[in-house]
């Protein structure tokens, strides 16, 4: 059945609960790239360095990584609906407080609280959408992936539009939109059955004992360092107005969404998952290297183009992580994300430091090296990853195969 079919069970004919959760998911994913266009404005407004402002990403993703050990524990005990509402409440409070910050330290701290709320919400949203959707999971997952892509594309755009007046407004805007999401989920989403088995705090760590899952996580760790060097450090290199920077990262997000949802699955069917992933990582390495050494126009083009490679990588990595081991998918996903999000926290911190110690080109050299290391792990550990790769090549990927931010 075509998931785009407007008939019963199609993506356009879903219950209000699904639309409410998907709408809140768009805003949740917007929060990841929201600060990109306004990083220079925040630095100027709070008299902070690029390294200090980049800690907005570090605190956010460090807490997100640690929260991966907690989200399954919480949702398996209080249920999906309450977990979503708890996460949304955290985001509303801490995003609003972020807009009131007088120092960069306060802003970094509030961003950490925001990361905890986002982790609770995002880790639960997919399961809730699939459980509440009509007509099976295909349309529900496509709707979730579309929400992710739309959020990643529109986050920088919203940040630019509101941030042009004041760097504080994007934070207030996010709090307002998430408050609307909170009300919609409260009204339209009924509580779903709790899992038969409660998840322990150590289950995700135990799942990493599987060689294939550990290999996917380590490779994704290196890749995510590259990804978040582009996302968190490039705005300082481009040094553009919020509007122009927002436009660049909007185009980047559009490519990410298109290649994640539409292009990656077709490439996997034709060439196989591991070949696609390895090739995309090498191309991403070349792209960020040219970005670091090219002129301003070249840097803009390479920043946008990186969205295509990132979109492909996001899809393949998560499908591998969810299918390569025999652990329950939420547990496998939590273990995988626990490892890779540490790189998302590290890159925004180390990239400005590396620039201070060397020059502006070297952070991109390091990012290119980490992308290649990700490809090397895939090559060396291909036997451990082959089982899932074969399933993907024959079109039997699991129904829970979604983009990199899922769970």
C-alpha positions in Angstrom: 0.0 0.0 0.0 1.3 3.5 -0.9 1.8 5.3 2.4 1.1 8.6 0.7 -2.4 7.3 -0.3 -5.1 9.6 1.1 -7.3 6.7 1.7 -7.7 5.0 5.1 -4.4 4.4 6.8 -2.5 6.7 4.4 -0.1 9.3 5.7 -2.8 12.0 5.3 -5.5 10.1 7.1 -4.1 9.7 10.6 -5.8 10.2 14.0 -5.4 13.6 15.7 -3.2 12.0 18.3 -0.6 11.1 15.6 -0.7 14.6 14.1 -0.3 16.2 17.6 2.7 14.0 18.3 4.2 14.6 14.9 3.7 18.3 15.1 5.5 18.4 18.5 8.2 16.3 16.9 8.8 18.9 14.3 9.4 21.5 17.0 11.6 19.1 19.0 13.9 18.5 16.0 13.9 22.3 15.2 15.6 22.8 18.6 18.7 21.0 17.4 19.6 23.5 14.7 17.7 26.5 16.1 20.8 28.2 17.5 23.0 27.7 14.4 22.2 31.1 12.7 22.4 33.0 16.0 25.6 31.6 17.5 27.6 34.7 16.5 24.8 37.0 17.8 24.7 35.1 21.1 28.5 35.5 21.4 28.2 39.2 20.8 25.2 39.7 23.0 26.8 37.8 26.0 30.4 38.9 25.3 31.4 35.3 24.9 33.9 33.5 22.7 33.1 31.0 20.0 34.3 28.2 22.3 32.0 29.3 25.1 28.9 29.6 22.9 29.6 26.2 21.2 29.1 24.7 24.7 25.3 25.2 23.9 25.7 22.1 21.8 28.0 20.3 24.2 25.8 20.6 27.3 22.7 19.7 25.2 24.1 16.5 23.7 26.1 15.5 26.8 22.8 15.4 28.8 21.1 13.7 25.8 23.7 10.9 25.8 23.4 10.3 29.5 19.6 10.5 29.3 19.6 7.5 26.8 20.1 5.3 29.9 17.1 6.8 31.6 14.4 7.3 28.9 13.5 3.6 28.5 13.6 3.1 32.3 11.1 6.0 32.6 8.8 5.3 29.7 8.4 1.6 30.6 7.2 2.6 34.0 5.0 5.7 33.5 3.9 5.1 29.9 4.5 6.9 26.6 2.0 9.7 27.1 3.3 10.8 30.5 6.9 10.6 29.2 6.1 12.8 26.2 4.4 15.3 28.5 7.3 15.3 31.0 9.8 15.9 28.2 7.7 18.7 26.7 7.4 20.3 30.1 11.2 20.3 30.5 11.7 21.9 27.1 9.0 24.6 27.7 10.6 25.6 31.1 14.3 25.5 30.1 13.9 27.0 26.6 12.0 29.8 28.2 14.6 30.3 30.8 17.4 30.2 28.2 15.8 33.3 26.7 16.3 35.2 30.0 20.0 34.3 30.4 22.4 37.1 31.3 25.5 35.0 31.0 26.7 32.3 28.7 27.0 30.0 31.7 23.3 30.3 32.5 22.5 29.7 28.9 24.6 26.6 28.7 23.0 25.3 31.9 19.5 25.9 30.7 20.3 24.3 27.3 21.4 21.1 29.3 17.9 21.0 30.9 16.4 21.4 27.4 18.5 18.4 26.2 17.0 16.2 29.0 13.5 17.2 28.0 14.2 16.6 24.3 15.7 13.2 25.0 12.6 12.1 26.9 10.3 13.3 24.1 12.2 12.2 21.0 13.0 8.8 22.5 9.3 8.1 23.0 7.7 9.9 20.1 8.3 7.3 17.4 6.8 4.4 19.5 3.8 6.6 20.3 3.2 7.5 16.6 3.5 3.9 15.5 1.2 2.7 18.3 -1.5 5.3 17.6 -1.3 5.3 13.8 -4.0 3.9 11.5 -3.1 1.5 8.7 0.1 0.0 9.9 3.5 1.4 10.6 4.8 2.4 7.1 2.8 5.6 6.9 3.5 6.4 10.6 7.3 6.0 10.2 7.2 8.1 7.0 5.3 10.8 8.9 7.9 10.7 11.7 10.8 10.9 9.2 9.1 13.8 7.5 8.7 15.5 10.8 12.4 15.0 11.5 13.4 16.4 8.1 11.0 19.4 8.4 12.3 20.2 11.9 16.0 20.0 10.9 15.3 22.2 7.9 13.1 24.8 9.6 15.0 25.1 12.9 17.8 27.3 11.4 15.1 29.3 9.5 13.1 30.0 12.6 16.3 30.9 14.4 17.2 33.3 11.7 13.8 35.0 11.5 13.4 35.5 15.2 17.0 35.9 16.0 17.4 38.8 13.6 15.5 41.0 16.1 17.1 39.4 19.2 19.0 36.2 20.0 16.6 35.7 22.8 13.4 35.4 20.7 14.2 31.9 19.2 14.2 30.5 22.7 11.0 32.1 23.7 9.5 31.0 20.3 10.5 27.4 21.0 9.0 27.4 24.5 5.7 28.8 23.0 5.5 26.2 20.3 6.3 23.3 22.6 3.6 24.6 25.1 1.1 24.3 22.2 2.4 20.8 21.6 1.9 20.0 25.3 -1.7 21.1 25.1 -2.4 19.2 21.9 -1.0 15.9 23.3 -2.8 16.4 26.6 -6.1 16.7 24.6 -5.7 14.3 21.8 -3.4 11.5 22.9 -4.7 8.7 25.2 -2.4 6.7 27.3 -1.0 3.6 25.5 -0.3 0.2 27.1 2.9 0.0 29.0 5.6 -2.5 27.8 5.3 -6.0 29.3 8.9 -5.9 30.6 10.3 -2.9 32.4 13.7 -1.6 31.0 16.5 -1.3 33.5 19.2 1.4 33.5 21.9 -1.1 32.5 20.1 -2.8 29.7 21.5 -0.4 27.0 25.0 -1.0 28.3 24.5 -4.7 28.2 23.2 -4.5 24.6 26.6 -3.0 23.6 28.2 -6.4 24.4 27.0 -7.5 20.9 29.9 -7.0 18.5 27.7 -5.7 15.6 25.9 -3.1 17.7 29.2 -2.0 19.3 30.7 -1.6 15.8 27.8 0.4 14.5 28.0 2.6 17.7 31.8 3.2 17.4 31.6 4.0 13.7 28.7 6.4 14.4 30.7 8.0 17.2 33.4 9.1 14.7 30.8 10.1 12.1 28.9 12.3 14.6 32.1 14.2 15.5 32.2 15.2 11.8 28.5 15.9 11.6 28.5 18.3 14.6 31.7 20.0 13.6 29.7 21.1 10.5 26.6 22.0 12.6 28.2 23.8 15.5 31.5 25.3 14.2 30.7 26.2 10.6 28.5 29.2 11.5 31.5 31.0 13.0 33.6 30.2 9.8 30.8 31.5 7.5 30.4 34.6 9.8 27.1 35.7 8.1 24.0 37.5 9.2 21.3 35.4 10.9 19.2 35.6 7.7 21.9 34.4 5.4 23.2 31.8 7.8 19.6 30.5 8.3 19.1 30.3 4.6 22.3 28.2 4.2 21.3 25.8 7.0 17.7 25.6 5.7 19.1 24.4 2.3 21.3 22.0 4.3 18.3 20.7 6.2 16.3 20.2 3.0 19.0 18.1 1.5 19.3 16.1 4.7 15.6 15.4 4.7 15.4 14.5 1.0 18.5 12.2 1.0 17.4 10.6 4.3 13.8 9.8 3.4 13.9 9.4 -0.4 17.5 8.8 -1.7 19.1 6.6 0.9 16.6 3.7 0.7 17.0 3.5 -3.1 20.8 3.6 -2.9 20.7 0.8 -0.3 18.6 -1.4 -2.5 20.9 -0.9 -5.5 24.4 -1.0 -3.9 24.0 -2.5 -0.4 24.0 -0.7 2.9 27.7 -1.0 3.9 28.9 0.2 0.5 26.6 3.1 0.6 27.7 4.0 4.1 31.4 3.7 3.5 31.2 5.7 0.3 29.1 8.4 1.9 31.5 8.7 4.8 34.5 9.1 2.4 32.6 11.7 0.4 31.7 13.6 3.5 35.3 13.6 4.6 36.3 15.1 1.2 33.5 17.7 1.5 34.5 19.0 4.9 38.1 19.1 3.9 37.2 21.3 0.9 34.9 23.3 3.2 37.9 24.1 5.5 40.3 25.2 2.8 38.0 26.7 0.2 36.9 30.4 -0.2 33.7 31.7 1.3 31.5 30.7 -1.6 33.0 27.2 -1.6 32.4 26.9 2.2 28.7 27.8 1.7 28.3 25.2 -1.1 30.1 22.5 0.8 28.1 23.2 4.0 24.9 22.8 2.0 26.2 19.7 0.2 27.2 18.0 3.5 23.4 17.7 4.2 23.1 15.1 1.5 25.8 12.9 2.9 24.6 13.4 6.4 21.1 12.4 5.4 22.3 9.1 3.8 24.5 8.3 6.8 21.7 9.0 9.3 19.3 6.5 7.7 21.8 3.7 7.2 23.4 4.0 10.7 20.2 3.7 12.5 18.9 0.8 10.4 22.1 -1.0 11.2 21.9 -0.2 14.9 18.3 -1.4 15.2 18.7 -4.6 13.3 22.2 -5.9 13.8 21.7 -7.4 17.3 19.0 -9.5 19.0 18.4 -6.9 21.7 14.9 -5.3 21.8 15.0 -2.3 19.4 14.4 0.4 22.0 17.2 -1.0 24.1 19.6 -1.4 21.2 18.8 2.1 20.1 19.4 3.5 23.5 22.8 1.8 23.8 23.8 3.0 20.3 22.7 6.6 21.0 24.4 6.6 24.4 27.8 6.1 22.5 27.3 8.3 19.5 25.9 11.4 21.3 29.1 11.8 23.2 30.8 12.8 19.9 28.0 15.3 19.3 28.9 16.8 22.7 32.7 16.7 22.0 32.8 18.2 18.6 31.4 21.7 19.5 33.9 21.9 22.4 37.0 20.7 20.7 36.6 22.4 17.2 37.0 26.0 18.6 39.8 24.8 20.9 41.7 23.2 17.9 41.3 26.5 16.0 42.8 28.4 19.0 45.7 25.9 19.2 46.4 25.8 15.4 44.4 27.7 12.7 40.9 27.7 11.3 41.6 24.9 8.8 42.6 22.2 11.2 39.2 21.6 12.8 37.9 20.5 9.4 41.0 18.3 8.9 40.2 16.5 12.2 36.5 16.2 11.1 37.6 14.7 7.8 39.8 12.2 9.6 37.0 11.1 11.9 34.7 10.5 9.0 37.3 8.3 7.4 37.8 6.5 10.7 34.0 5.8 10.7 34.4 4.3 7.2 37.4 2.2 8.4 35.4 0.7 11.3 32.7 -0.2 8.8 35.3 -1.9 6.5 37.1 -3.7 9.3 34.0 -4.8 11.1 31.9 -5.6 8.0 31.4 -9.2 8.9 29.8 -8.2 12.2 27.5 -5.9 10.3 26.8 -8.1 7.3 23.7 -9.8 8.6 21.8 -6.6 8.8 23.3 -5.3 5.6 22.0 -8.4 3.8 18.5 -7.9 5.2 18.5 -4.3 4.0 19.7 -5.2 0.5 16.8 -7.6 0.1 14.3 -5.1 1.3 13.5 -6.6 4.7 14.7 -3.8 6.9 12.8 -3.6 10.1 9.7 -1.4 10.4 11.5 0.6 13.1 14.3 1.7 10.8 14.2 5.4 11.0 16.6 8.3 10.9 19.5 8.9 13.3 17.6 10.9 15.8 15.0 8.2 16.5 15.0 6.8 20.0 
